């Protein structure tokens, strides 16, 4: 086989030999080179897991307390004291425009109502929120007018979203099924009769939650309640409360 044929086969399998220009370029290149990394603009970067769902990273606890609603990924606890009502509440956002709540309500340490609830956000605008809430619990009252029974309450909340405060109006309709026992003593013996009746309590609260920080808020409000209406008179009152919250996922 001729020398030209051998060189042709070597070029086919090994490639063409590097020329003088290629050798010079290889010699001038640094031994270690860093590949270029394309910078991703901030607006194109993937969102943080904490920013998904109803703006949980930018909204203060005060705005959520006023609406009685926590967005997806948010939790909140609060306590209030006043005359004649005081209470404690915890709420947790579960997504899809819903949040759950656990609440304890008391009047002068004689009337108690623990309850669990579900809140739905009906209207969500930059400055206005409207929510509805259903609470189911048990009412028991001690003293001369002792009573107890299952309790349900419907609430409607209107909240404004200002920069450092959240004014709100809450209207509630509370219904309790009470059992009454009547004992009749006669010569023939003692007879016990049971009967049931309903108790309705109307509720209105006008207040404002001031934002101390994104996690802390102070609640100031005036309350007007009408227990066992219309058999009794409405009782005005007021309360002050503290709320705290954050992210749970």
DOLUMGU-620181 format. One line per 10 residues: their letters; for each residue z, x negated, y of N, C-alpha, C. Coordinates in steps of 0.2 Angstrom, whole numbers. Layout:
A> Z X Y Z X Y Z X Y; ...
This chain:
XXXXXXXXXX> 0 -4 -6 0 0 0 0 -5 6; -4 -3 11 -4 -7 17 2 -6 21; 3 -11 26 8 -11 31 8 -5 35; 2 -3 37 2 3 42 4 9 39; 2 10 32 5 16 28 12 16 28; 15 10 26 23 10 26 26 12 32; 23 9 38 26 11 45 25 18 46; 20 22 44 19 29 45 24 33 41; 25 31 35 30 35 31 37 34 34; 39 28 37 46 27 40 46 31 46
XXXXXXXXXX> 41 31 50 42 35 56 42 43 54; 39 45 49 40 52 47 47 54 45; 50 50 41 57 51 39 62 50 43; 62 44 47 67 42 52 66 44 59; 61 46 61 59 47 68 57 41 71; 54 43 77 51 37 81 56 33 84; 55 26 84 60 22 86 61 22 94; 67 21 96 69 22 103 65 16 107; 62 19 113 58 14 117 63 11 122; 60 6 126 64 3 131 68 7 136
XXXXXXXXXX> 65 13 138 68 18 143 74 21 139; 73 23 133 78 27 129 84 22 128; 83 16 127 88 11 126 92 9 132; 89 9 138 92 8 144 96 14 146; 94 20 145 98 26 146 104 26 142; 103 24 135 109 24 131 114 19 133; 112 13 135 117 8 138 120 10 144; 117 14 149 120 15 155 125 21 154; 124 25 149 129 31 148 136 29 146; 141 32 149 148 30 147 149 31 139
XXXXXXXXXX> 154 27 137 156 28 130 159 35 128; 163 37 133 166 44 132 164 48 138; 162 54 137 160 58 142 163 65 141; 165 68 146 169 74 146 164 80 147; 163 85 143 158 90 144 160 95 149; 156 97 153 157 102 159 160 108 156; 165 111 160 168 117 158 167 122 163; 164 128 162 162 133 167 168 136 169; 169 137 175 175 140 178 174 148 178; 178 152 176 178 159 176 181 162 182
XXXXXXXXXX> 178 165 186 181 168 192 187 172 190; 192 173 195 198 177 193 196 184 192; 191 187 195 190 194 194 187 195 187; 184 190 184 181 190 178 186 188 172; 191 186 174 196 184 168 199 190 165; 201 189 158 203 195 155 210 197 158; 211 204 158 217 206 161 223 205 157; 229 204 160 235 203 156 237 209 152; 241 208 146 243 214 143 247 219 147; 251 216 152 256 220 155 253 224 161
XXXXXXXXXX> 246 223 162 243 227 167 239 233 165; 239 234 158 236 240 156 240 246 156; 237 251 159 240 258 159 244 259 165; 240 263 169 244 266 175 247 261 180; 244 255 180 246 250 185 254 249 185; 256 247 179 263 246 178 266 239 181; 261 235 183 263 229 186 264 229 194; 262 234 197 262 234 204 266 240 207; 268 245 202 272 251 205 279 250 204; 283 251 209 290 250 209 293 256 205
XXXXXXXXXX> 299 254 203 303 259 200 305 265 204; 306 264 210 307 270 215 302 275 214; 295 274 214 290 279 214 290 282 207; 292 279 202 293 282 195 299 287 195; 304 285 198 310 289 198 309 295 201; 306 295 207 305 301 211 300 306 207; 296 303 203 291 308 199 294 310 193; 300 307 191 303 308 184 298 306 178; 294 301 180 289 299 175 288 291 175; 287 288 169 286 281 168 279 280 165
XXXXXXXXXX> 275 276 168 269 274 165 269 271 158; 264 270 155 263 267 148 266 259 149; 271 258 145 273 251 145 279 250 150; 282 256 153 287 255 157 294 259 155; 299 256 156 306 260 155 310 260 161; 315 264 161 319 265 167 326 268 165; 331 266 168 338 269 167 341 271 174; 345 275 174 348 277 181 354 281 180; 359 281 185 365 285 185 366 287 192; 369 293 193 370 296 199 377 299 199
XXXXXXXXXX> 380 299 205 387 302 206 387 306 212; 390 312 212 391 316 218 395 322 217; 394 327 221 398 334 221 393 339 221; 393 344 216 398 344 210 395 340 204; 388 338 205 385 336 199 385 328 199; 385 325 193 383 318 192 380 318 185; 376 312 184 373 312 177 370 305 176; 367 304 170 363 298 168 357 300 165; 352 295 166 345 297 163 342 290 161; 338 290 155 334 285 153 327 288 151
XXXXXXXXXX> 322 285 154 315 287 152 310 281 150; 306 283 146 301 278 143 294 280 143; 289 277 145 282 279 145 279 277 138; 276 282 136 272 282 129 265 282 130; 262 282 136 255 283 137 252 290 136; 246 290 138 242 297 138 245 301 143; 248 299 149 250 303 154 257 306 152; 261 303 147 267 306 145 272 301 145; 279 303 146 284 299 145 290 303 142; 295 300 139 300 303 136 307 302 140
XXXXXXXXXX> 312 306 139 318 306 143 324 308 139; 329 304 140 336 306 138 341 307 144; 344 313 144 348 314 150 355 317 148; 360 315 152 366 318 152 368 321 159; 370 327 159 371 331 166 378 334 165; 382 333 171 389 336 171 391 338 178; 395 344 178 398 346 184 405 346 184; 408 342 188 416 341 188 419 340 182; 415 337 177 418 335 171 420 341 166; 418 347 168 419 353 165 413 356 161
XXXXXXXXXX> 408 355 164 401 358 162 397 352 160; 395 352 153 391 346 151 384 348 148; 379 344 149 373 346 146 369 340 144; 369 337 137 365 332 135 358 335 133; 353 331 134 346 334 133 341 328 132; 336 330 128 330 326 127 324 329 130; 319 325 133 314 329 136 307 325 136; 302 328 138 295 326 138 292 327 145; 290 322 148 287 323 155 279 322 155; 276 326 158 268 326 159 266 325 166
XXXXXXXXXX> 262 320 167 259 319 174 253 323 175; 254 328 179 248 333 181 244 330 186; 246 327 191 242 325 197 244 318 199; 239 313 199 241 306 201 236 304 206; 238 304 212 234 302 218 238 296 221; 234 292 225 237 286 229 244 288 232; 244 294 235 250 295 239 254 301 236; 252 305 231 255 311 229 255 311 221; 261 313 219 261 314 211 264 321 210; 262 324 205 265 330 203 266 330 195
XXXXXXXXXX> 272 331 193 273 331 186 277 337 184; 277 339 177 281 344 174 285 341 168; 290 344 167 295 342 162 298 347 158; 299 346 152 303 351 147 309 347 144; 315 350 145 321 347 142 324 352 138; 326 349 132 330 354 127 336 350 125; 342 354 126 348 351 125 353 357 123; 360 355 124 365 359 122 370 359 128; 372 365 130 377 366 135 384 368 132; 389 365 135 396 367 133 400 366 139
XXXXXXXXXX> 404 371 140 409 371 146 416 372 144; 420 369 147 427 369 145 431 373 150; 437 375 149 441 378 154 442 385 152; 444 389 158 445 396 157 438 400 155; 433 398 158 426 401 157 423 397 152; 426 395 146 422 391 141 416 395 138; 411 391 137 405 393 135 401 388 132; 396 389 127 392 384 124 386 388 121; 381 384 120 375 387 117 369 382 119; 363 383 115 357 380 116 354 381 123
XXXXXXXXXX> 351 375 126 349 375 133 342 373 133; 338 375 138 331 373 139 330 373 147; 326 368 149 325 368 156 318 366 158; 315 369 162 308 367 165 309 365 172; 305 359 173 306 356 180 299 354 182; 298 355 189 292 354 193 294 349 198; 290 343 198 292 338 203 286 336 208; 287 336 214 282 334 219 285 327 222; 281 322 222 284 315 224 278 312 229; 280 309 234 276 306 239 277 298 237
XXXXXXXXXX> 271 294 238 272 287 237 271 283 243; 276 282 247 276 278 253 277 270 251; 277 266 256 277 259 255 284 257 252; 289 259 255 296 257 252 300 262 251; 298 268 250 302 274 249 297 280 245; 301 284 242 297 289 238 301 296 239; 299 300 244 302 307 245 300 311 239; 305 316 237 303 320 232 306 327 232; 303 332 229 306 339 228 306 340 221; 312 342 218 312 345 211 315 352 211
XXXXXXXXXX> 311 356 207 313 363 206 314 364 199; 320 367 197 321 368 190 323 375 188; 322 377 182 324 383 179 327 382 173; 334 383 172 337 381 166 340 388 163; 339 388 156 340 394 152 345 392 147; 350 396 146 355 395 140 357 401 137; 357 401 130 358 406 126 366 406 124; 370 410 126 377 410 125 379 415 120; 384 414 116 387 418 111 394 420 113; 395 427 113 401 430 115 405 433 109
XXXXXXXXXX> 411 432 109 415 435 103 420 439 106; 420 445 104 425 451 106 430 452 100; 436 452 101 441 453 96 445 460 97; 444 465 93 447 471 94 453 472 89; 459 473 91 465 474 87 466 481 87; 467 484 81 468 491 80 473 492 74; 476 498 73 480 500 68 477 498 61; 471 499 61 467 499 55 466 491 53; 467 487 58 465 480 57 462 477 63; 460 471 62 456 467 68 449 467 66
XXXXXXXXXX> 445 468 72 438 468 71 435 463 76; 431 458 74 427 453 78 420 455 79; 418 455 85 411 457 86 408 451 90; 402 449 88 398 444 91 392 447 95; 391 444 101 385 446 105 382 440 108; 376 441 110 372 435 114 370 438 120; 370 433 125 367 434 132 364 428 135; 360 429 139 357 423 142 360 421 149; 360 415 151 362 412 157 357 408 160; 355 410 167 350 407 170 353 403 176
XXXXXXXXXX> 351 397 177 353 392 182 347 390 186; 347 391 192 341 389 197 343 382 200; 338 378 201 340 371 203 335 369 208; 337 366 214 332 363 219 336 356 221; 332 351 221 334 345 224 329 342 229; 331 340 235 327 337 240 330 330 241; 326 325 240 329 318 241 323 313 242; 326 306 242 321 301 243 324 295 239; 320 291 235 322 285 232 319 279 236; 324 275 238 322 269 242 321 263 237
XXXXXXXXXX> 316 259 238 314 254 234 318 248 237; 323 245 233 326 239 235 322 233 233; 319 234 227 314 229 224 309 233 220; 305 229 216 301 233 211 305 235 205; 311 232 204 314 234 198 321 239 200; 323 239 206 329 242 208 327 248 214; 330 253 213 330 258 218 336 262 219; 337 265 225 343 269 227 341 276 228; 344 281 225 342 288 225 347 292 230; 345 295 235 349 299 239 346 306 240
XXXXXXXXXX> 350 311 238 347 318 238 352 323 239; 350 329 241 354 335 242 352 340 237; 357 343 233 356 348 228 358 355 230; 355 360 227 357 367 228 356 370 221; 362 372 218 362 375 211 365 382 211; 362 386 207 364 393 207 366 394 199; 372 393 197 374 393 190 375 401 188; 372 403 183 373 410 180 371 415 186; 366 413 189 363 418 194 361 425 191; 362 430 194 365 431 201 372 433 201
XXXXXXXXXX> 375 432 195 382 434 195 387 429 199; 385 423 201 389 419 205 385 417 211; 388 413 216 385 411 222 382 404 221; 377 402 225 374 395 224 379 390 227; 379 384 224 383 379 226 379 373 229; 380 372 235 376 366 238 380 359 236; 377 354 236 380 347 234 375 342 236; 377 336 234 373 330 236 375 324 231; 371 319 230 372 314 225 369 308 228; 371 302 225 369 295 226 368 292 220
XXXXXXXXX> 362 289 219 361 286 212 358 279 212; 358 275 207 355 269 206 350 269 200; 344 266 201 339 266 196 337 259 195; 335 257 189 333 251 187 328 251 181; 323 247 181 318 248 176 314 241 175; 309 241 170 305 236 169 300 237 164; 297 232 161 292 232 156 295 232 149; 292 236 144 295 235 137 289 233 133; 283 232 135 278 229 131 273 226 135
